[in-house]
Amino acid sequence: MTEAATLETPTTVKAYLRPIDAEGLAKFAEKGRNNPASRGTNKVHTVMQGQYRSLSYVGNHTPVVVDEPLHLFGEDTAPAPGEIVLSGLGGCIAVGITAVATWKGVKLSKLEVFMEGDIGNPAAWGAGGALEKKPLEMGFQAIRVKVVVEGDAPAEVLDEIVQHANHYSPVANTMRNPIPFEISRS
C-alpha cells in the first residue's frame, strides 16, 4: 500500500440547529388560515423589589429580572427595560426565521440576531426632566437589527427567509405600528 492510499479523505460534518416540529407548524398555520382573526393573550405580572429592580413573572418560568444601570440610579443587577424589549424582538425574529426556514425545508446551522436601539430619557421618566415631550419623541428612536444565518440554502434564500420573518414578526410589527394602549390604576 502506498503512503497516499493510507491517508484518509477529510470529511466535513455540518451540524444543524435542533429543528422544530414541521408537522405541528403546518397544523398551526392551517388554523391561522382558517381563522385569520384569531388572537392569543400574553400575561406578565411585574413586582418592584426596590430602587429600579423588578421581577416579571411569566407563566411558571423563573422571573425575568429587570434593573437600571448605575448611572440611571439602578443597581445594574440585570438588563434594563429597553434591553429586555430588544431581547423580546430578537427572540421573536429568531422564532420567525426558524419557522419560515422549516416551512421552506431549509435546515439552519447558525442563527444569531444582533440588535441596537437608540433610546433617550431626557424627560427623566416624567419626573421633572425635559418638559413638553410628546410620546413620539420618547422611547426608541431607531432600531437596527443584523441577522447572521447559515443553513443548507443559498444566500438569496436565506435573505428571503429573514425578510419574510421580519414582515410577519408580531413583536417587530408591534414596535413599528401604533397600537391601542391603555393603563389604569386598580
For each residue, the residues with C-beta under 8 A, 3 or more apart:
1: 5 6
2: 5 6
3: 6 7
4: 7
5: 1 2
6: 1 2 3
7: 3 4
8:
9:
10:
11:
12:
13:
14: 109 152
15: 109
16: 19 107 108 109 151 152
17: 98 107 108 109 110 111
18:
19: 16 22 102 107
20: 24 25 98 99 102
21: 24 25
22: 19 25 26 102 103
23: 26 27
24: 20 21 27 28
25: 20 21 22 28 29 99 102 103
26: 22 23 29 30 103
27: 23 24 30 31
28: 24 25 31 32
29: 25 26 32 33 103
30: 26 27 33 34
31: 27 28 34 35 38
32: 28 29 35 36 38
33: 29 30 36
34: 30 31
35: 31 32 38
36: 32 33
37:
38: 31 32 35
39:
40:
41:
42:
43: 58
44: 56 57 58
45: 56 57
46: 54 55 56 57 66
47: 54 55 56 57
48: 53 54
49: 53 54 55
50: 53
51: 67 68 73 74 75
52: 66 67 68 72 73 74 75
53: 48 49 50 65 66 67 74 75 77 78
54: 46 47 48 49 65 66 67
55: 46 47 49 63 64 65 66
56: 44 45 46 47 63 64 65 66
57: 44 45 46 47 61 63
58: 43 44 61 63 64
59:
60:
61: 57 58 64
62:
63: 55 56 57 58
64: 55 56 58 61 84
65: 53 54 55 56 77 78 79
66: 46 52 53 54 55 56 78 79 80 81 84
67: 51 52 53 54 74 75 76 77 78 79 80
68: 51 52 72 73 74 75 76 80 81
69: 72 74 76 80
70: 73 74 75 76
71:
72: 52 68 69 80 121
73: 51 52 68 70
74: 51 52 53 67 68 69 70 77 80
75: 51 52 53 67 68 70
76: 67 68 69 70
77: 53 65 67 74
78: 53 65 66 67
79: 65 66 67 83 84 87
80: 66 67 68 69 72 74 83 84
81: 66 68 84 85
82: 85 86 117 119 140
83: 79 80 86 87
84: 64 66 79 80 81 87 88
85: 81 82 88 89 117 140 175
86: 82 83 89 90 115 116 117 143
87: 79 83 84 90 91
88: 84 85 91 92 171
89: 85 86 92 93 115 143 145 169 171 172 175
90: 86 87 93 94 113 114 115 145
91: 87 88 94 95 171
92: 88 89 95 96 169 170 171 172
93: 89 90 96 97 113 145 147 165 166 169 171 172
94: 90 91 97 98 111 113
95: 91 92 98 99
96: 92 93 99 100 164 165 166 168 169
97: 93 94 100 101 108 111 147 149 161 162 165
98: 17 20 94 95 101 102 108 111
99: 20 25 95 96 102 103 165
100: 96 97 103 104 161 164 165 168
101: 97 98 104 106 107 108 151 153 161
102: 19 20 22 25 98 99 105 106
103: 22 25 26 29 99 100
104: 100 101 153 157 161
105: 102
106: 101 102 151 152 153 157 158 161
107: 16 17 19 101 151 152
108: 16 17 97 98 101 111 149 150 151
109: 14 15 16 17 150 151 152
110: 17 148 149 150 151
111: 17 94 97 98 108 147 148 149 150
112: 147 148 149
113: 90 93 94 145 146 147 148
114: 90 145 146 147 148
115: 86 89 90 143 144 145 146
116: 86 143 144
117: 82 85 86 140 142 143 144
118: 140 141 142 143
119: 82 139 140 141
120: 138 141
121: 72 124 125 129 138
122: 129 130 133
123: 126 127 129 130 131 133 138
124: 121 127 128 129 130
125: 121 129
126: 123 129
127: 123 124
128: 124
129: 121 122 123 124 125 126
130: 122 123 124 133
131: 123
132:
133: 122 123 130 137 138
134: 137 138
135: 138 139
136:
137: 133 134
138: 120 121 123 133 134 135
139: 119 135
140: 82 85 117 118 119 143 175
141: 118 119 120
142: 117 118
143: 86 89 115 116 117 118 140 175
144: 115 116 117
145: 89 90 93 113 114 115 166
146: 113 114 115
147: 93 97 111 112 113 114 162
148: 110 111 112 113 114
149: 97 108 110 111 112 158 161 162
150: 108 109 110 111 158
151: 16 101 106 107 108 109 110 158
152: 14 16 106 107 109
153: 101 104 106 157 158 161
154: 157 158
155: 158 159
156: 159 160
157: 104 106 153 154 160 161
158: 106 149 150 151 153 154 155 161 162
159: 155 156 162 163
160: 156 157 163 164
161: 97 100 101 104 106 149 153 157 158 164 165
162: 97 147 149 158 159 165 166
163: 159 160 166 167
164: 96 100 160 161 167 168
165: 93 96 97 99 100 161 162 168 169
166: 93 96 145 162 163 169 172
167: 163 164
168: 96 100 164 165 173
169: 89 92 93 96 165 166 172 173
170: 92 173 174
171: 88 89 91 92 93 174 175
172: 89 92 93 166 169 175 176
173: 168 169 170 176 177
174: 170 171 177 179
175: 85 89 140 143 171 172
176: 172 173
177: 173 174
178:
179: 174
180:
181:
182:
183:
184:
185:
186:
